[in-house]
Amino acid sequence: MKVSSAVTLKLLAGPLAVCRLPADASVPAWAVGALVSVTRTPEELSVVCAEQAVPDSVRAERGFRCLAVVGPLSFATTGLIAALASLLADAHLSIFVLSTFDTDLLLLRQADLAQAVAALRGSGHTVAGMP
């Protein structure tokens, strides 16, 4: 199924941090919060979690907010992330994307959130949890 219509996104609790640890690091006990994602590659261990839980000594990009596509989404859905990413790129906004079994998540800098919401709403999408 190709996405050709508007979707609803929901602002999740934040702020969040995106952290980089060595590839052989254990999943840290501080990786907590309403949204936690842990991804290991041969080069790194990436952790997304509540910003306030991350120790100051950890290499991290802080100050992210998350817009979650209201799902669940079918695995047959195509083009959704491409369409949303393109829309936000046209607004000169950088995103960090995560996906789960049920949905897709767009992480944006807190400072860019209002502009992102305006761009999404301007294209017919609904954003819940924002004034």
Secondary structure, DSSP 8 states (H G I E B T S, - for coil): -B--S--EEEE-S--EEEEEE-TT----TT--SSS-EEEE-SS-EEEEEEGGGS-TTS-EEEEEEEEEE-S---TT-BSHHHHHHHHHHHTT---EEEE-SS-EEEEEEGGGHHHHHHHHHHTT-EEES--
